[in-house]
Amino acid sequence: MILADSNVIIFSETEEYPEHKIAVEKLSSFAEEGILINTIIISEVFHKLSIIKNHEEALKRTKNILSSKSFVYIPVEKETIEKALELTEHVLINDAIIAQHAIDSKTPLFTDDTKHFGKIKCLKLIKLR
């Protein structure tokens, strides 16, 4: 099981991106175990797809992700957010919450953003490329 960062999901949903194929392939390889997502990730995916595609397409794709059997939605607990605040010295708040959620879930984070997430020492990363 992995926690998928929004960038990987966005790449998988955007055929025009050069990262599309590898994102789809790698997400598919994790699908049977379950791909964890949370509110922050869904929010970022919807926001970016609204810009890249359009509102209706972003809505459709985001709903498909939420209803997919491959993705498992898990809420972010208050304690996770409290701990994430301590990480904001190194990364932005959304990334801090995503990172802390992966740490608390004892799950590696699957991301293309190793520059920022790599600053968090106890976070296990799976790199897209």
Secondary structure, DSSP 8 states (H G I E B T S, - for coil): -EEE-HHHHHHHH-TTSTTHHHHHHHHHHHHTT-EEE-HHHHHHHHHHHHHHS-HHHHHHHHHHHHH-SSEEE----HHHHHHHHGGGGTS-HHHHHHHHHHHHTT--EEES-HHHHTT-TT--EEE--
